[in-house]
Amino acid sequence: MSQESESKAPAGNVAEARRRRWRLAAWKLILWLLVAWAAAAYLLVPWLWKIYFRHHRALTGVDRVTHTGDGHPGDPVNISVAGTETQVIQAMIAAGWYPADPITFRSSVRIAVDSVFRRPDDEAPVSSLYLFGRKQDLAFEQPVGNSPRQRHHVRFWHSEERESGRPMWLGAATFDERVGLSYTTGEVTHHIGPNVDAERDRIANELEKVDRVQEVYWINDFHPRLEGRNGGGDPWHTDGRLAVVVLKDRSDVPPQEKR
């Protein structure tokens, strides 16, 4: 609308037209800010971190800690389970754990919606962490309350080690306290609780309660560093021990129904 037209139009119409233009401009600004944030958090910042860690290999550690896709140290390895893949899956399900979905666009949207509306999601996805140069082979979770904002979860990687003639699965067990933005990239993520030993002990105890454990022993000083931060910037601490849970040979028992 030209200035001459505005001068001839009623004052109320002119004011409304200006408000509409301001609202449209505000929404455009918000949209561009969201696009800029998404591009920075999910493209630019992870790319910069990859370059950083490529030139600072000493910071990435060894197989005591997992890693994110962009090279950050991830969650610490704190538990190992000895058994076949079938035995591990059956034992975890028997103990009340649910297999976690793989990350997809659809599952990511679902967990975001469920978090906002506090709807339970027993199979909410977990992000990929890397050990031995590959992402987790198995992942399980236990939701807390009616929202996937809080949950116990563990990732397992098949290793070359064997115990009692059976394969060993190295695991990283943590507790998701809340959903928020990553302190390192700005991506939407779960923030973990610092006491990773509590999650390690929880899994070992729950497997014993359902009579799936042959023995549990501990490897002391497994972690030379007793504290650190994961890929989202969350602090964690440990007593340095690795729990080794040797499962009973119960592969002939069918999985129990999910609780």
C-alpha positions as CSV (number, residue, x, y, z in Angstrom):
1,M,0.0,0.0,0.0
2,S,1.5,3.4,-1.0
3,Q,1.8,6.3,1.3
4,E,-0.9,8.2,-0.7
5,S,-3.2,5.2,-0.4
6,E,-2.5,4.9,3.3
7,S,-3.3,8.6,3.8
8,K,-6.7,8.2,2.1
9,A,-7.5,4.9,4.0
10,P,-9.1,5.0,7.4
11,A,-6.6,5.2,10.3
12,G,-7.7,1.8,11.6
13,N,-7.1,0.0,8.3
14,V,-3.6,1.6,8.0
15,A,-2.7,0.5,11.5
16,E,-3.9,-3.1,10.8
17,A,-2.0,-3.3,7.6
18,R,1.2,-2.2,9.4
19,R,0.7,-4.8,12.1
20,R,0.3,-7.5,9.5
21,R,3.5,-6.5,7.8
22,W,5.3,-6.5,11.2
23,R,3.9,-9.9,12.0
24,L,5.0,-11.3,8.6
25,A,8.5,-9.9,9.1
26,A,8.7,-11.3,12.6
27,W,7.7,-14.8,11.4
28,K,10.2,-14.6,8.5
29,L,12.9,-13.7,11.0
30,I,12.0,-16.5,13.3
31,L,12.0,-19.0,10.4
32,W,15.4,-17.8,9.3
33,L,16.8,-18.1,12.8
34,L,15.5,-21.7,13.1
35,V,17.1,-22.5,9.8
36,A,20.4,-21.0,10.9
37,W,20.3,-22.8,14.2
38,A,19.6,-26.2,12.5
39,A,22.3,-25.6,10.0
40,A,24.9,-24.7,12.7
41,A,23.9,-27.4,15.2
42,Y,23.6,-30.3,12.8
43,L,26.0,-29.4,9.9
44,L,28.6,-26.7,10.7
45,V,29.5,-27.4,14.3
46,P,29.8,-31.3,13.9
47,W,32.0,-30.7,10.9
48,L,34.2,-28.3,12.8
49,W,34.5,-30.8,15.7
50,K,35.5,-33.5,13.3
51,I,38.4,-31.3,12.0
52,Y,39.4,-30.5,15.6
53,F,39.6,-34.1,16.8
54,R,41.4,-35.2,13.6
55,H,44.2,-32.9,14.7
56,H,44.0,-33.8,18.4
57,R,43.9,-37.6,18.4
58,A,45.2,-37.8,22.0
59,L,41.9,-36.4,23.2
60,T,39.8,-39.2,21.8
61,G,41.0,-41.9,24.2
62,V,40.9,-45.6,23.6
63,D,38.3,-48.3,24.1
64,R,37.4,-47.3,27.6
65,V,35.2,-44.6,26.3
66,T,32.8,-44.5,23.3
67,H,32.8,-41.8,20.7
68,T,30.2,-39.7,18.8
69,G,30.1,-39.5,15.1
70,D,31.9,-36.2,15.1
71,G,34.8,-37.5,17.2
72,H,33.8,-36.4,20.7
73,P,34.4,-38.7,23.6
74,G,31.0,-40.3,24.4
75,D,29.6,-42.3,27.3
76,P,32.1,-44.4,29.3
77,V,32.2,-48.2,28.9
78,N,31.2,-49.6,32.4
79,I,29.7,-53.0,31.9
80,S,30.4,-56.2,30.0
81,V,28.0,-59.1,29.4
82,A,29.3,-62.6,28.4
83,G,26.9,-64.6,26.3
84,T,25.5,-65.1,22.8
85,E,23.5,-62.4,21.2
86,T,20.3,-64.5,21.8
87,Q,21.2,-64.9,25.5
88,V,21.9,-61.2,25.9
89,I,18.6,-60.2,24.3
90,Q,16.6,-62.7,26.2
91,A,18.2,-61.8,29.5
92,M,17.6,-58.1,29.1
93,I,14.0,-58.5,28.1
94,A,13.5,-60.9,31.1
95,A,14.9,-58.1,33.3
96,G,12.3,-55.6,32.0
97,W,14.4,-53.8,29.4
98,Y,13.1,-52.9,25.9
99,P,15.0,-53.0,22.7
100,A,15.5,-49.4,21.5
101,D,14.5,-48.4,18.0
102,P,17.2,-47.2,15.5
103,I,17.4,-43.5,14.8
104,T,15.2,-42.4,11.9
105,F,13.5,-39.1,11.0
106,R,10.2,-40.7,12.0
107,S,11.4,-42.0,15.3
108,S,13.2,-38.7,16.1
109,V,9.9,-36.8,15.6
110,R,8.1,-39.3,17.7
111,I,10.4,-39.0,20.7
112,A,10.2,-35.2,20.4
113,V,6.4,-35.3,20.4
114,D,6.2,-37.8,23.2
115,S,8.6,-35.7,25.3
116,V,6.5,-32.6,24.9
117,F,3.2,-34.3,25.6
118,R,4.6,-36.7,28.2
119,R,3.5,-39.8,26.5
120,P,5.4,-43.1,27.3
121,D,7.5,-44.6,24.6
122,D,9.0,-48.0,25.5
123,E,11.0,-48.2,22.3
124,A,12.2,-44.7,21.9
125,P,15.4,-44.4,19.8
126,V,18.9,-43.9,21.1
127,S,21.5,-41.9,19.3
128,S,24.5,-43.8,17.7
129,L,27.8,-44.0,19.7
130,Y,30.9,-45.7,18.3
131,L,33.3,-48.3,19.7
132,F,35.7,-50.4,17.7
133,G,35.0,-48.0,14.8
134,R,31.3,-48.9,14.6
135,K,28.0,-47.9,16.2
136,Q,26.3,-50.0,18.8
137,D,25.1,-53.5,17.9
138,L,22.4,-53.7,20.6
139,A,20.6,-51.0,22.6
140,F,18.0,-51.4,25.4
141,E,16.1,-48.9,27.6
142,Q,13.7,-48.6,30.5
143,P,11.4,-45.6,30.5
144,V,10.7,-43.7,33.7
145,G,7.2,-42.4,34.2
146,N,5.0,-41.3,31.2
147,S,7.6,-39.6,29.1
148,P,10.8,-40.6,27.2
149,R,12.5,-37.5,28.7
150,Q,13.9,-39.8,31.5
151,R,15.0,-43.3,30.9
152,H,17.7,-45.9,31.8
153,H,19.5,-47.1,28.7
154,V,22.5,-49.1,27.6
155,R,24.3,-49.7,24.3
156,F,26.3,-52.9,23.7
157,W,29.1,-53.7,21.2
158,H,30.2,-57.2,20.3
159,S,33.9,-57.5,21.0
160,E,36.7,-59.9,20.1
161,E,37.1,-61.0,23.7
162,R,35.6,-64.2,25.0
163,E,34.7,-65.4,28.5
164,S,33.9,-69.0,29.3
165,G,34.0,-69.7,25.6
166,R,31.3,-67.1,24.9
167,P,31.5,-63.7,23.3
168,M,31.8,-60.6,25.4
169,W,29.6,-57.5,24.8
170,L,31.0,-54.2,26.1
171,G,28.3,-51.8,27.2
172,A,27.9,-48.1,28.1
173,A,25.0,-47.7,30.6
174,T,23.7,-44.2,31.5
175,F,20.6,-42.5,32.8
176,D,18.9,-39.8,30.7
177,E,17.8,-37.1,33.1
178,R,16.2,-34.7,30.7
179,V,15.9,-33.5,27.1
180,G,17.8,-30.3,26.1
181,L,20.3,-28.8,23.7
182,S,23.8,-30.3,23.5
183,Y,26.5,-28.2,25.1
184,T,28.9,-28.9,22.3
185,T,26.8,-28.8,19.1
186,G,23.4,-27.3,20.0
187,E,21.6,-30.3,18.8
188,V,18.5,-31.6,20.6
189,T,19.7,-34.5,22.9
190,H,19.3,-36.3,26.2
191,H,21.4,-35.1,29.1
192,I,22.8,-37.9,31.2
193,G,23.1,-38.2,35.0
194,P,26.8,-38.1,36.2
195,N,26.6,-41.3,38.3
196,V,27.3,-43.9,35.6
197,D,28.2,-46.5,38.2
198,A,24.6,-46.6,39.5
199,E,23.4,-47.6,36.0
200,R,26.1,-50.3,35.7
201,D,25.1,-51.8,39.1
202,R,21.4,-51.6,38.2
203,I,21.8,-53.8,35.2
204,A,24.0,-56.4,37.0
205,N,21.5,-56.5,39.9
206,E,18.4,-56.8,37.7
207,L,19.9,-59.7,35.6
208,E,20.7,-61.5,38.9
209,K,17.1,-61.0,40.1
210,V,15.7,-62.9,37.1
211,D,18.2,-65.7,37.5
212,R,20.1,-65.1,34.3
213,V,23.6,-64.7,35.9
214,Q,26.3,-67.4,36.3
215,E,28.7,-65.0,38.0
216,V,29.6,-61.3,38.3
217,Y,33.2,-60.2,38.7
218,W,34.9,-56.8,38.6
219,I,37.9,-55.5,36.7
220,N,39.5,-52.8,38.9
221,D,41.2,-49.7,37.4
222,F,39.5,-50.3,34.1
223,H,39.2,-46.5,33.7
224,P,42.4,-44.6,34.2
225,R,40.4,-41.4,34.3
226,L,37.6,-41.4,36.9
227,E,35.6,-38.5,35.4
228,G,35.0,-36.8,32.1
229,R,32.3,-35.4,29.8
230,N,30.4,-37.1,27.1
231,G,29.6,-35.9,23.6
232,G,26.8,-33.6,24.8
233,G,29.1,-32.0,27.3
234,D,27.5,-33.8,30.3
235,P,29.9,-34.6,33.2
236,W,30.2,-38.2,34.4
237,H,32.2,-39.9,37.2
238,T,33.1,-43.5,38.1
239,D,35.0,-45.6,40.6
240,G,36.9,-47.0,37.6
241,R,35.6,-50.6,37.7
242,L,34.1,-52.6,34.9
243,A,31.4,-55.1,35.8
244,V,31.6,-58.4,33.9
245,V,28.3,-60.3,34.0
246,V,28.6,-63.9,32.8
247,L,25.2,-65.2,31.8
248,K,23.8,-68.6,32.4
249,D,23.4,-70.8,29.3
250,R,19.6,-70.3,28.9
251,S,19.4,-69.9,25.1
252,D,16.7,-72.5,25.0
253,V,14.3,-70.3,27.0
254,P,12.0,-68.1,24.8
255,P,11.9,-64.4,25.5
256,Q,9.4,-63.3,28.1
257,E,6.6,-60.9,27.2
258,K,7.6,-57.2,27.6
259,R,6.5,-55.7,30.9
